[in-house]
Amino acid sequence: MKKTLLIAALSAAAASAHAAPATYALDPTHTFVTFEIDHFGTSTNRGRFDRKEGSVQLDREAKTGRLEVTIDTGSINTGTAPFNKHLQSADFFNTAQHPSAKFVSDKLVFDGGRLSEVQGQLTLLGRTQPLTLKATRFNCYQNPMLKREVCGGDFEATLQRSQWGMDWGLKMGMPDAVRLVIQAEGVRQ
Protein backbone atom coordinates (compact mmCIF):
# COMPACT_ATOMS: atom_id res chain seq x y z
CA MET A 1 0.00 0.00 0.00
CA LYS A 2 2.78 2.43 0.96
CA LYS A 3 4.64 1.58 -2.24
CA THR A 4 1.52 2.29 -4.35
CA LEU A 5 0.97 5.65 -2.61
CA LEU A 6 4.64 6.58 -3.09
CA ILE A 7 4.50 5.71 -6.80
CA ALA A 8 1.28 7.71 -7.21
CA ALA A 9 2.79 10.72 -5.40
CA LEU A 10 5.99 10.58 -7.47
CA SER A 11 3.98 10.26 -10.69
CA ALA A 12 1.82 13.27 -9.77
CA ALA A 13 4.90 15.33 -8.85
CA ALA A 14 6.62 14.38 -12.11
CA ALA A 15 3.51 15.24 -14.15
CA SER A 16 3.11 18.65 -12.52
CA ALA A 17 6.84 19.41 -12.88
CA HIS A 18 6.79 18.36 -16.54
CA ALA A 19 3.71 20.48 -17.29
CA ALA A 20 5.34 23.69 -16.04
CA PRO A 21 6.25 26.14 -18.77
CA ALA A 22 9.92 26.53 -19.61
CA THR A 23 11.52 29.92 -20.24
CA TYR A 24 13.74 30.50 -23.27
CA ALA A 25 15.85 33.60 -23.96
CA LEU A 26 16.15 34.54 -27.61
CA ASP A 27 19.63 33.89 -28.93
CA PRO A 28 20.63 37.03 -30.88
CA THR A 29 23.15 35.05 -32.94
CA HIS A 30 20.39 32.73 -34.21
CA THR A 31 17.49 35.19 -34.32
CA PHE A 32 16.97 37.40 -37.36
CA VAL A 33 14.09 39.78 -38.11
CA THR A 34 14.02 40.62 -41.81
CA PHE A 35 11.58 42.26 -44.20
CA GLU A 36 10.91 42.34 -47.92
CA ILE A 37 8.95 44.87 -49.94
CA ASP A 38 8.34 45.08 -53.67
CA HIS A 39 10.10 47.97 -55.44
CA PHE A 40 7.74 49.11 -58.21
CA GLY A 41 7.33 45.58 -59.56
CA THR A 42 10.98 45.49 -60.59
CA SER A 43 12.94 44.08 -57.66
CA THR A 44 12.64 43.41 -53.94
CA ASN A 45 14.04 45.68 -51.24
CA ARG A 46 15.25 43.73 -48.20
CA GLY A 47 16.47 44.68 -44.79
CA ARG A 48 16.93 43.43 -41.27
CA PHE A 49 17.07 44.66 -37.71
CA ASP A 50 20.43 43.90 -36.13
CA ARG A 51 19.41 44.35 -32.48
CA LYS A 52 16.53 42.46 -30.89
CA GLU A 53 15.85 40.72 -27.61
CA GLY A 54 13.09 38.69 -26.08
CA SER A 55 11.91 35.65 -24.25
CA VAL A 56 9.45 32.83 -24.64
CA GLN A 57 7.58 30.83 -22.03
CA LEU A 58 6.53 27.55 -23.58
CA ASP A 59 4.58 24.61 -22.24
CA ARG A 60 4.63 22.12 -25.10
CA GLU A 61 2.50 19.60 -23.23
CA ALA A 62 -0.29 22.10 -22.52
CA LYS A 63 0.29 23.77 -25.91
CA THR A 64 0.44 27.23 -24.37
CA GLY A 65 3.00 29.96 -24.10
CA ARG A 66 3.90 33.60 -24.15
CA LEU A 67 6.32 35.45 -26.40
CA GLU A 68 7.73 38.95 -26.07
CA VAL A 69 10.23 40.44 -28.54
CA THR A 70 11.60 43.98 -28.65
CA ILE A 71 13.25 45.24 -31.84
CA ASP A 72 15.59 48.23 -31.93
CA THR A 73 14.25 50.01 -35.03
CA GLY A 74 17.38 52.18 -35.23
CA SER A 75 19.37 49.03 -35.98
CA ILE A 76 17.74 48.70 -39.40
CA ASN A 77 20.25 47.50 -41.96
CA THR A 78 19.65 47.29 -45.71
CA GLY A 79 23.32 47.29 -46.62
CA THR A 80 22.99 50.84 -47.96
CA ALA A 81 23.63 53.69 -45.50
CA PRO A 82 21.48 56.36 -47.25
CA PHE A 83 18.53 53.93 -47.45
CA ASN A 84 18.98 53.06 -43.76
CA LYS A 85 18.85 56.78 -42.88
CA HIS A 86 15.66 57.25 -44.90
CA LEU A 87 14.02 54.26 -43.23
CA GLN A 88 15.03 55.64 -39.79
CA SER A 89 13.44 59.02 -40.64
CA ALA A 90 9.92 60.21 -39.87
CA ASP A 91 8.89 58.97 -43.34
CA PHE A 92 9.11 55.38 -42.11
CA PHE A 93 10.20 54.10 -38.66
CA ASN A 94 10.73 57.52 -37.02
CA THR A 95 13.40 56.06 -34.76
CA ALA A 96 13.98 59.37 -32.96
CA GLN A 97 10.47 59.19 -31.45
CA HIS A 98 9.89 55.43 -31.65
CA PRO A 99 13.21 53.66 -31.04
CA SER A 100 11.66 50.22 -30.72
CA ALA A 101 8.89 47.96 -31.93
CA LYS A 102 7.42 45.21 -29.80
CA PHE A 103 5.61 41.96 -30.54
CA VAL A 104 3.73 40.26 -27.70
CA SER A 105 1.81 37.01 -27.96
CA ASP A 106 0.02 34.82 -25.46
CA LYS A 107 -1.69 32.64 -28.08
CA LEU A 108 0.28 29.82 -29.65
CA VAL A 109 -1.70 27.65 -32.04
CA PHE A 110 -0.75 23.99 -32.48
CA ASP A 111 -1.76 21.55 -35.19
CA GLY A 112 -1.39 18.29 -33.31
CA GLY A 113 2.05 18.50 -31.73
CA ARG A 114 3.39 21.06 -34.22
CA LEU A 115 3.37 24.82 -33.59
CA SER A 116 1.56 26.38 -36.56
CA GLU A 117 0.87 30.03 -35.57
CA VAL A 118 1.82 32.70 -33.11
CA GLN A 119 -1.01 35.22 -32.68
CA GLY A 120 -0.15 38.51 -31.05
CA GLN A 121 0.03 42.27 -31.11
CA LEU A 122 2.69 44.34 -32.87
CA THR A 123 3.36 47.82 -31.51
CA LEU A 124 5.06 50.03 -34.07
CA LEU A 125 5.12 53.83 -34.33
CA GLY A 126 3.02 53.99 -31.16
CA ARG A 127 0.18 51.93 -32.65
CA THR A 128 -0.76 48.39 -31.65
CA GLN A 129 -2.38 46.08 -34.19
CA PRO A 130 -2.94 42.30 -34.32
CA LEU A 131 -0.39 40.23 -36.21
CA THR A 132 -0.29 36.47 -36.80
CA LEU A 133 3.02 34.79 -37.59
CA LYS A 134 2.76 31.49 -39.47
CA ALA A 135 5.28 28.87 -38.42
CA THR A 136 6.88 27.29 -41.47
CA ARG A 137 9.26 25.28 -39.29
CA PHE A 138 9.52 24.60 -35.55
CA ASN A 139 11.69 22.25 -33.52
CA CYS A 140 13.30 21.76 -30.12
CA TYR A 141 16.64 20.02 -29.67
CA GLN A 142 19.42 19.49 -27.16
CA ASN A 143 22.21 21.86 -28.21
CA PRO A 144 25.49 19.90 -28.02
CA MET A 145 27.60 23.01 -27.37
CA LEU A 146 25.36 24.79 -24.88
CA LYS A 147 24.24 21.55 -23.18
CA ARG A 148 20.74 23.03 -23.00
CA GLU A 149 17.50 22.70 -24.88
CA VAL A 150 16.96 25.13 -27.75
CA CYS A 151 13.58 25.70 -29.42
CA GLY A 152 13.00 27.76 -32.52
CA GLY A 153 11.75 28.02 -36.01
CA ASP A 154 10.98 30.09 -39.05
CA PHE A 155 7.97 32.41 -38.98
CA GLU A 156 6.43 34.79 -41.50
CA ALA A 157 3.59 37.22 -42.04
CA THR A 158 2.53 39.80 -44.58
CA LEU A 159 1.41 43.05 -43.04
CA GLN A 160 -0.01 46.28 -44.39
CA ARG A 161 2.38 48.99 -43.17
CA SER A 162 -0.32 51.68 -43.37
CA GLN A 163 -2.10 50.00 -40.41
CA TRP A 164 0.72 51.40 -38.27
CA GLY A 165 0.69 54.82 -39.99
CA MET A 166 3.66 54.09 -42.26
CA ASP A 167 2.22 55.41 -45.50
CA TRP A 168 5.10 57.28 -47.14
CA GLY A 169 5.26 56.55 -50.87
CA LEU A 170 1.86 54.89 -51.18
CA LYS A 171 0.58 57.72 -53.43
CA MET A 172 3.66 57.25 -55.65
CA GLY A 173 2.79 53.60 -56.17
CA MET A 174 4.96 52.02 -53.50
CA PRO A 175 3.26 48.93 -52.06
CA ASP A 176 1.58 48.71 -48.69
CA ALA A 177 2.31 45.00 -48.21
CA VAL A 178 5.51 44.06 -46.39
CA ARG A 179 6.65 40.48 -45.92
CA LEU A 180 8.09 39.88 -42.47
CA VAL A 181 10.37 36.84 -42.08
CA ILE A 182 11.69 35.79 -38.68
CA GLN A 183 14.19 33.10 -37.82
CA ALA A 184 14.25 32.62 -34.06
CA GLU A 185 15.94 30.32 -31.58
CA GLY A 186 15.55 30.47 -27.81
CA VAL A 187 17.85 28.89 -25.23
CA ARG A 188 16.19 27.29 -22.22
CA GLN A 189 17.02 29.15 -19.03
Backbone torsions as a table, in degrees:
resi	resn	phi	psi	omega
1	MET	NA	-46.4	-179.7
2	LYS	-63.2	-38.1	-179.4
3	LYS	-65.2	-40.2	178.4
4	THR	-64.1	-43.4	178.1
5	LEU	-64.6	-40.0	179.0
6	LEU	-64.3	-43.9	178.3
7	ILE	-63.3	-42.7	179.0
8	ALA	-63.4	-42.3	179.8
9	ALA	-65.8	-43.1	178.7
10	LEU	-65.4	-39.0	178.6
11	SER	-64.8	-42.4	178.5
12	ALA	-65.1	-42.0	178.9
13	ALA	-64.3	-42.3	179.6
14	ALA	-65.3	-40.3	179.8
15	ALA	-65.3	-42.6	-179.4
16	SER	-71.2	-34.4	177.7
17	ALA	-69.0	-38.9	-178.7
18	HIS	-70.0	-30.7	-176.4
19	ALA	-80.1	-9.9	-179.1
20	ALA	-68.9	140.4	178.8
21	PRO	-67.7	146.3	176.3
22	ALA	-101.0	149.1	178.7
23	THR	-105.2	134.9	180.0
24	TYR	-125.5	133.2	174.3
25	ALA	-96.0	132.7	178.9
26	LEU	-62.2	133.9	178.2
27	ASP	-89.2	110.2	-176.3
28	PRO	-64.2	-20.0	178.9
29	THR	-83.8	-9.6	177.2
30	HIS	-128.0	19.5	178.4
31	THR	-125.9	122.7	-178.1
32	PHE	-132.6	131.0	176.5
33	VAL	-112.0	112.3	-177.1
34	THR	-125.3	162.2	177.8
35	PHE	-139.5	157.7	177.6
36	GLU	-137.7	137.6	176.3
37	ILE	-142.7	137.4	179.3
38	ASP	-62.4	141.5	177.7
39	HIS	-114.7	86.5	177.3
40	PHE	56.1	34.4	176.6
41	GLY	70.7	10.1	-175.8
42	THR	-104.8	-46.1	-178.0
43	SER	-148.6	-175.0	-179.3
44	THR	-121.5	124.2	171.9
45	ASN	-83.5	135.6	179.9
46	ARG	-129.0	152.2	175.6
47	GLY	-159.1	174.4	179.0
48	ARG	-146.9	167.0	174.2
49	PHE	-111.5	119.8	-173.4
50	ASP	-78.3	-24.4	-178.9
51	ARG	-118.5	125.4	178.2
52	LYS	-154.8	155.3	177.3
53	GLU	-151.5	158.2	179.4
54	GLY	174.2	179.0	179.1
55	SER	-147.0	160.1	-179.7
56	VAL	-133.3	134.4	167.0
57	GLN	-107.7	125.3	-174.2
58	LEU	-134.5	128.3	171.9
59	ASP	-118.5	95.0	-176.0
60	ARG	-65.4	-33.0	-179.6
61	GLU	-67.7	-45.1	179.5
62	ALA	-82.3	-10.8	-178.3
63	LYS	59.0	48.7	178.2
64	THR	-135.5	165.8	176.9
65	GLY	175.0	178.2	178.9
66	ARG	-143.8	138.8	-179.0
67	LEU	-130.6	137.7	175.8
68	GLU	-141.0	122.1	-179.1
69	VAL	-130.9	132.5	175.6
70	THR	-114.8	131.4	-177.8
71	ILE	-115.0	128.2	174.6
72	ASP	-79.4	104.2	-175.3
73	THR	-68.9	-22.0	176.0
74	GLY	-70.6	-13.2	-179.5
75	SER	-89.5	15.7	-179.9
76	ILE	-60.0	138.4	-175.2
77	ASN	-143.0	111.8	176.8
78	THR	-104.6	-5.5	-174.9
79	GLY	90.1	-3.2	-179.7
80	THR	-130.7	111.0	-174.3
81	ALA	-55.8	-46.2	179.4
82	PRO	-62.4	-37.4	177.9
83	PHE	-67.1	-40.9	176.3
84	ASN	-56.9	-46.2	-179.2
85	LYS	-60.9	-42.3	179.5
86	HIS	-64.7	-41.7	178.9
87	LEU	-66.8	-29.1	176.9
88	GLN	-76.5	-16.7	-175.8
89	SER	-73.7	175.1	179.1
90	ALA	-63.6	-17.4	177.2
91	ASP	-64.9	-29.9	-176.1
92	PHE	-126.6	-94.7	-171.9
93	PHE	-83.6	-14.8	177.7
94	ASN	45.4	57.5	-173.2
95	THR	-65.0	-21.7	177.6
96	ALA	-65.0	-39.1	179.9
97	GLN	-96.8	-25.6	-177.2
98	HIS	-131.0	78.5	-173.9
99	PRO	-72.9	-6.4	179.9
100	SER	-146.0	159.3	170.9
101	ALA	-121.4	153.8	-176.8
102	LYS	-139.8	135.0	174.0
103	PHE	-116.5	127.6	179.8
104	VAL	-128.9	132.1	178.6
105	SER	-137.5	138.8	170.5
106	ASP	-127.0	20.0	-179.7
107	LYS	-132.3	101.4	173.9
108	LEU	-101.2	132.1	-177.8
109	VAL	-108.9	128.4	-179.9
110	PHE	-112.1	145.1	171.6
111	ASP	-112.7	96.5	-170.3
112	GLY	69.1	-124.9	178.6
113	GLY	-95.2	2.7	-175.1
114	ARG	-102.7	129.9	174.7
115	LEU	-67.9	125.7	-177.4
116	SER	-114.7	-27.6	-178.6
117	GLU	-148.8	152.3	170.8
118	VAL	-125.0	111.4	-178.4
119	GLN	-100.1	128.9	-177.6
120	GLY	-159.3	-159.9	-177.7
121	GLN	-126.8	129.8	176.0
122	LEU	-105.6	124.8	174.6
123	THR	-104.6	120.7	-177.5
124	LEU	-145.6	134.8	-179.4
125	LEU	54.7	33.4	177.7
126	GLY	78.6	4.0	179.2
127	ARG	-113.9	141.8	178.6
128	THR	-115.5	126.5	-179.0
129	GLN	-135.9	153.1	176.9
130	PRO	-68.3	146.9	176.9
131	LEU	-148.8	131.8	177.0
132	THR	-112.9	125.4	176.3
133	LEU	-98.7	125.7	176.6
134	LYS	-86.8	132.2	177.2
135	ALA	-86.7	117.8	176.2
136	THR	-94.4	-15.2	177.5
137	ARG	-159.0	142.2	175.5
138	PHE	-155.3	138.6	-178.6
139	ASN	-161.1	154.3	171.1
140	CYS	-123.4	142.6	-179.4
141	TYR	-151.6	162.4	176.1
142	GLN	-88.2	111.9	-178.3
143	ASN	-72.2	120.5	-175.9
144	PRO	-68.5	-24.1	179.9
145	MET	-87.4	-41.3	-178.3
146	LEU	-82.9	-19.2	-176.7
147	LYS	59.6	33.4	177.6
148	ARG	-140.7	161.0	177.5
149	GLU	-73.5	139.8	175.3
150	VAL	-126.2	132.7	174.6
151	CYS	-122.1	144.4	178.4
152	GLY	-177.3	-177.0	-179.3
153	GLY	-180.0	-172.5	176.9
154	ASP	-110.9	134.5	-175.8
155	PHE	-134.7	149.9	178.2
156	GLU	-152.0	158.0	177.0
157	ALA	-156.6	155.4	169.7
158	THR	-114.2	125.8	-179.1
159	LEU	-121.0	158.5	175.4
160	GLN	-99.2	108.6	-173.7
161	ARG	-59.2	-27.9	-179.4
162	SER	-64.6	-21.8	177.1
163	GLN	-61.3	-25.3	179.6
164	TRP	-103.4	10.9	178.0
165	GLY	84.4	10.8	179.1
166	MET	-94.2	86.3	-173.3
167	ASP	-117.5	10.4	179.7
168	TRP	-59.7	133.0	176.0
169	GLY	87.0	-8.5	-178.7
170	LEU	-61.8	-39.4	-180.0
171	LYS	-70.3	-18.3	177.4
172	MET	-87.9	-5.1	179.9
173	GLY	103.1	5.5	175.1
174	MET	-70.9	144.1	-176.6
175	PRO	-72.9	156.9	176.5
176	ASP	-89.9	-30.5	-174.5
177	ALA	-77.1	130.4	176.8
178	VAL	-125.6	130.4	176.6
179	ARG	-91.2	124.0	178.9
180	LEU	-105.0	126.9	-178.7
181	VAL	-126.3	125.6	-176.3
182	ILE	-126.9	127.0	170.2
183	GLN	-108.0	123.7	-176.1
184	ALA	-137.6	139.9	172.0
185	GLU	-136.0	134.2	178.1
186	GLY	-118.1	139.4	-179.4
187	VAL	-99.6	127.3	-179.2
188	ARG	-62.7	133.4	-177.1
189	GLN	-97.2	NA	NA
